[in-house]
């Protein structure tokens, strides 16, 4: 039996923000009440090394929050996440780049945040630039990038600077048709390594069933089911069709 790569135990994550209120009410009460939204409520699961887990669920079900908690971006209110000593990277639009720096500078920044040395990054730099294929924009500030260019560079960095665990949040469907095919093929190549563990969040149920060994279905921050991809996806589709009807 393979060793566990990720163990999530009784995980709770919530957001806190100010409730909407009128200016008059604000002056009267002097302070607003705090509104708490529970994004994850007691989530538990474990993934073995080399497994590919897909996470599905309607919008607002806690999928992206789950990935950010595993990546260490969000701190749990309760529960624990154990990566068992594995290195990890998160591939998600809008996460991880300093938009004032150029694409090339962000390659080095991202690499160092993943614990790669400057020399290791230099060895992979040209391969990342070639894969991203964004031309002269590689030496322009990331704030000038379109969402497509941003996703290309983010994917290239994560795909070329390989970590033990890769978290992918809705990026396989971003970019032009040529890049979609290239990134999809690269992802299949990456996950063919039996030592690498991958979690994919996607609304593309076709990608989920084709790429994943297991599927976790989240709804309103709670686990509905985890199991064989085709079976879980079929029940999720039936649930969504019923909800829409």
C-alpha positions as CSV (number, residue, x, y, z in Angstrom):
1,X,0.0,0.0,0.0
2,X,1.3,3.5,-0.9
3,X,2.0,6.1,1.6
4,X,-0.5,9.0,2.1
5,X,0.4,12.3,0.4
6,X,-2.3,14.5,1.9
7,X,-4.4,13.9,5.0
8,X,-7.3,16.3,5.7
9,X,-9.0,15.9,9.0
10,X,-12.2,17.6,10.2
11,X,-11.3,20.8,8.3
12,X,-13.3,24.0,9.0
13,X,-12.5,27.3,7.1
14,X,-14.7,30.4,7.4
15,X,-14.6,34.0,6.0
16,X,-15.4,37.0,8.1
17,X,-16.7,40.3,6.7
18,X,-18.9,43.3,7.4
19,X,-22.6,43.0,6.8
20,X,-24.1,45.4,4.4
21,X,-25.7,48.3,6.2
22,X,-26.8,51.9,5.6
23,X,-24.8,54.9,6.4
24,X,-27.5,56.0,8.8
25,X,-27.4,52.7,10.6
26,X,-23.6,52.8,10.8
27,X,-23.7,56.2,12.5
28,X,-26.5,55.0,14.8
29,X,-24.8,51.8,15.9
30,X,-21.2,53.0,15.5
31,X,-20.1,49.7,14.3
32,X,-21.2,47.0,11.9
33,X,-21.9,43.4,12.8
34,X,-19.5,40.8,11.6
35,X,-20.9,38.3,9.1
36,X,-19.3,34.8,9.1
37,X,-19.5,32.5,6.1
38,X,-18.5,28.9,6.6
39,X,-16.8,27.8,3.4
40,X,-15.7,24.3,4.7
41,X,-17.5,22.4,7.4
42,X,-15.8,19.3,8.8
43,X,-14.1,18.0,5.6
44,X,-12.0,14.9,5.9
45,X,-10.3,12.8,3.3
46,X,-6.9,11.2,2.4
47,X,-5.0,10.8,-0.8
48,X,-2.3,8.3,-1.5
49,X,0.9,9.2,-3.3
50,X,0.5,9.2,-7.0
51,X,-3.2,9.5,-7.0
52,X,-5.2,12.1,-9.0
53,X,-8.2,13.5,-7.2
54,X,-10.9,15.6,-8.8
55,X,-13.0,18.0,-6.8
56,X,-16.5,18.9,-8.1
57,X,-19.4,20.9,-6.9
58,X,-21.6,23.8,-7.7
59,X,-20.2,27.4,-7.4
60,X,-19.7,28.3,-3.7
61,X,-19.3,24.7,-2.6
62,X,-15.8,25.3,-1.2
63,X,-13.7,23.8,-3.9
64,X,-11.2,26.7,-4.4
65,X,-11.1,27.3,-0.6
66,X,-10.1,23.6,-0.2
67,X,-7.1,24.0,-2.6
68,X,-6.0,27.2,-0.9
69,X,-6.2,25.7,2.5
70,X,-4.1,22.7,1.3
71,X,-1.6,25.1,-0.3
72,X,-1.3,27.0,3.0
73,X,-2.8,30.2,1.8
74,X,-5.8,29.9,4.2
75,X,-5.4,28.9,7.8
76,X,-8.0,26.4,9.1
77,X,-10.3,27.6,11.9
78,X,-10.4,24.0,13.1
79,X,-8.9,20.6,11.9
80,X,-5.6,19.8,10.3
81,X,-3.9,19.2,6.9
82,X,-0.8,17.0,6.8
83,X,1.3,17.0,3.6
84,X,3.6,14.3,5.0
85,X,6.7,16.3,4.0
86,X,5.8,16.7,0.4
87,X,6.5,19.8,-1.7
88,X,3.4,21.5,-3.1
89,X,2.4,24.1,-5.8
90,X,-0.9,25.7,-6.6
91,X,-1.9,26.6,-10.1
92,X,-4.7,29.1,-10.0
93,X,-5.5,32.3,-11.9
94,X,-4.9,35.4,-9.7
95,X,-2.7,33.6,-7.2
96,X,1.1,33.8,-6.8
97,X,2.4,36.6,-9.1
98,X,3.6,40.0,-8.2
99,X,1.9,42.0,-10.9
100,X,4.5,44.8,-10.8
101,X,7.3,42.4,-11.8
102,X,7.9,41.1,-15.3
103,X,7.0,37.6,-16.3
104,X,10.6,36.5,-16.2
105,X,11.1,38.0,-12.7
106,X,8.0,36.1,-11.6
107,X,9.5,32.9,-12.8
108,X,12.3,33.3,-10.3
109,X,10.0,34.6,-7.5
110,X,7.6,31.7,-8.0
111,X,10.5,29.2,-8.1
112,X,12.1,30.4,-4.9
113,X,8.7,30.3,-3.1
114,X,8.6,26.7,-4.1
115,X,12.0,26.2,-2.5
116,X,14.0,25.8,-5.8
117,X,17.4,27.4,-5.8
118,X,18.3,30.2,-8.3
119,X,20.6,27.9,-10.2
120,X,17.8,25.2,-10.5
121,X,15.4,27.9,-11.8
122,X,18.0,29.2,-14.3
123,X,18.3,25.6,-15.7
124,X,14.6,25.5,-16.3
125,X,14.1,29.2,-17.3
126,X,14.2,28.9,-21.1
127,X,12.0,25.8,-21.0
128,X,9.4,27.7,-19.1
129,X,9.6,30.7,-21.4
130,X,9.2,28.5,-24.5
131,X,6.3,26.6,-23.0
132,X,4.4,29.8,-22.0
133,X,4.9,31.2,-25.5
134,X,3.9,34.8,-24.7
135,X,6.6,36.4,-26.8
136,X,8.1,39.8,-25.7
137,X,5.5,40.0,-22.8
138,X,7.8,37.7,-20.8
139,X,9.9,40.9,-20.0
140,X,6.9,43.1,-19.4
141,X,5.0,43.6,-16.1
142,X,2.4,40.9,-15.4
143,X,-0.2,43.7,-14.8
144,X,-0.2,44.2,-18.6
145,X,-1.1,40.5,-19.2
146,X,-4.4,39.2,-20.5
147,X,-6.0,36.4,-18.4
148,X,-4.8,34.0,-21.2
149,X,-1.2,35.1,-21.0
150,X,-1.3,35.0,-17.2
151,X,-2.6,31.4,-17.2
152,X,0.0,30.3,-19.8
153,X,2.9,31.5,-17.7
154,X,1.4,30.2,-14.4
155,X,0.8,26.8,-16.0
156,X,4.3,26.7,-17.5
157,X,6.0,27.5,-14.2
158,X,4.0,24.8,-12.3
159,X,4.4,22.2,-15.1
160,X,8.2,22.7,-15.6
161,X,9.2,23.3,-11.9
162,X,7.7,20.0,-10.8
163,X,6.7,19.5,-7.1
164,X,5.5,16.4,-5.4
165,X,1.9,17.7,-5.2
166,X,0.2,19.9,-7.8
167,X,-3.0,21.6,-7.1
168,X,-4.9,22.8,-10.2
169,X,-7.8,25.3,-10.0
170,X,-9.8,25.7,-13.2
171,X,-6.9,26.5,-15.6
172,X,-7.0,23.6,-18.1
173,X,-9.8,25.4,-19.9
174,X,-8.1,28.8,-20.1
175,X,-6.2,30.1,-23.2
176,X,-6.5,29.5,-26.9
177,X,-7.3,26.1,-28.4
178,X,-3.6,25.3,-29.1
179,X,-2.6,26.1,-25.6
180,X,-5.5,24.1,-24.1
181,X,-4.3,21.1,-26.0
182,X,-0.7,21.6,-25.1
183,X,-1.5,22.1,-21.4
184,X,-3.8,19.1,-21.3
185,X,-1.2,16.9,-22.9
186,X,1.5,18.2,-20.4
187,X,-0.8,17.5,-17.5
188,X,-1.3,13.9,-18.7
189,X,2.5,13.6,-18.9
190,X,2.9,15.0,-15.4
191,X,0.3,12.8,-13.7
192,X,1.8,9.7,-15.4
193,X,4.6,9.9,-12.8
194,X,3.4,7.4,-10.1
195,X,5.2,9.5,-7.4
196,X,3.3,12.7,-8.2
197,X,0.0,13.5,-6.5
198,X,-2.5,15.9,-8.2
199,X,-5.8,17.6,-7.1
200,X,-7.9,19.1,-9.9
201,X,-10.8,21.5,-9.4
202,X,-12.8,21.8,-12.6
203,X,-16.3,22.3,-14.0
204,X,-15.3,20.2,-17.0
205,X,-16.7,16.8,-15.9
206,X,-15.1,15.2,-19.0
207,X,-11.6,16.2,-17.9
208,X,-12.4,15.0,-14.3
209,X,-13.5,11.5,-15.4
210,X,-10.7,11.1,-17.9
211,X,-7.8,12.3,-15.7
212,X,-8.7,11.3,-12.1
213,X,-8.6,8.1,-10.1
214,X,-11.0,9.4,-7.5
215,X,-13.6,12.2,-7.3
216,X,-14.6,14.3,-4.2
217,X,-18.0,15.9,-4.4
218,X,-18.4,19.0,-2.2
219,X,-21.7,20.8,-1.6
220,X,-22.1,23.8,0.7
221,X,-18.7,23.1,2.3
222,X,-19.4,19.5,3.1
223,X,-18.4,16.2,1.6
224,X,-21.3,14.5,-0.2
225,X,-19.3,11.6,-1.6
226,X,-15.8,10.4,-2.6
227,X,-15.3,7.5,-4.9
228,X,-14.9,6.2,-8.4
229,X,-15.1,9.1,-11.0
230,X,-17.8,7.9,-13.3
231,X,-20.1,6.9,-10.5
232,X,-19.7,10.1,-8.5
233,X,-20.0,12.3,-11.5
234,X,-23.1,10.6,-12.7
235,X,-24.8,11.2,-9.3
236,X,-23.6,14.8,-9.3
237,X,-25.1,15.4,-12.8
238,X,-28.4,13.9,-11.6
239,X,-28.3,16.2,-8.5
240,X,-27.6,19.3,-10.6
241,X,-30.3,18.4,-13.2
242,X,-32.8,17.9,-10.4
243,X,-31.8,21.2,-8.8
244,X,-32.1,23.1,-12.2
245,X,-35.5,21.5,-12.8
